[in-house]
Amino acid sequence: METTDDKLLQKFFSDNRKEIEDKGFSRRVMHHLPDRYYRISQLWSLFCFTLAVVLFFVLDGLQLVLGTLRETFTNALQSSAAEIDPKSLVIVAVVLLYFGYRKICSLA
């Protein structure tokens, strides 16, 4: 029942459709509207990124990261992982830095 009603409505509206000539009025109006939400989202992203950087340095994040990396490296060496090729470690570090950089850039 519903499908036939829907089909009848669609047929009626398609047969009686009239295009209204606006001579580009709608496009001009949309072009002049401010993009408020984009600006707000950019400001919010900038605020959050700035807050994250400030908190990182205030809470001594650099020392925590370096300490964690030092601990990880020490534990890896102590658990007989000394046989790992140093080139592999460099490649892993570069890849992790790259992904971290991409993630930070995507947030801004």
C-alpha positions in Angstrom: 0.0 0.0 0.0 2.7 2.4 1.0 4.8 1.7 -2.1 2.0 2.5 -4.4 1.2 5.8 -2.6 4.9 6.7 -2.7 5.0 6.0 -6.4 1.9 8.0 -7.0 3.3 11.0 -5.1 6.6 10.8 -6.9 4.8 10.7 -10.3 2.6 13.6 -9.3 5.5 15.8 -8.2 7.7 14.9 -11.1 4.9 15.7 -13.6 4.1 19.1 -11.9 7.7 20.2 -11.2 8.5 23.8 -12.1 11.9 25.3 -12.1 12.2 28.7 -10.7 14.7 30.9 -12.5 16.8 32.7 -9.9 19.6 33.9 -12.2 22.4 32.9 -9.8 20.8 34.5 -6.7 21.1 31.3 -4.5 24.7 30.9 -5.4 25.5 34.5 -4.6 23.7 34.3 -1.2 25.6 31.1 -0.3 28.9 32.6 -1.3 28.4 35.7 0.9 27.4 33.7 4.0 30.1 33.5 6.6 31.6 30.1 7.3 31.2 30.4 11.0 31.5 26.8 12.0 34.8 26.3 10.1 36.3 29.3 11.8 35.1 28.1 15.2 36.5 24.6 14.6 39.9 26.1 13.5 40.0 28.3 16.6 39.1 25.3 18.8 41.8 23.1 17.2 44.4 25.8 17.7 43.4 26.3 21.3 43.5 22.6 22.1 46.9 22.2 20.3 48.3 25.1 22.2 47.0 23.8 25.5 48.4 20.4 24.8 51.9 21.8 24.1 51.8 24.0 27.2 50.7 21.1 29.4 53.4 18.9 27.8 56.1 21.3 28.9 54.6 22.3 32.2 54.1 18.7 33.3 57.6 17.8 32.1 56.4 15.6 29.3 59.8 15.6 27.5 61.5 14.1 30.5 58.8 11.5 30.8 59.0 10.5 27.2 62.8 10.3 27.3 62.6 8.3 30.5 60.2 5.9 28.9 62.3 5.5 25.8 65.4 4.9 28.0 63.6 2.3 30.1 62.3 0.5 27.0 65.7 0.5 25.4 67.3 -0.8 28.6 64.7 -3.5 29.0 65.1 -4.5 25.4 68.8 -4.9 25.9 68.5 -6.8 29.1 66.0 -9.3 27.6 68.5 -10.5 25.1 67.3 -8.3 22.4 70.8 -7.1 21.8 70.9 -9.2 18.7 68.6 -6.8 16.9 70.2 -5.0 14.1 70.7 -1.2 14.9 69.5 -0.3 11.4 66.2 -1.9 12.2 65.9 0.2 15.4 66.7 3.4 13.4 64.0 2.5 10.8 61.5 1.8 13.5 62.3 5.1 15.2 62.0 7.1 12.0 58.7 5.4 11.1 57.3 6.2 14.6 58.4 9.8 14.4 56.8 10.1 11.0 53.5 8.7 12.2 53.6 11.0 15.2 54.3 14.0 13.0 51.4 13.1 10.7 49.0 12.6 13.6 50.0 16.0 15.1 49.6 17.7 11.7 46.1 16.1 11.2 45.0 17.6 14.5 45.9 21.1 13.6 
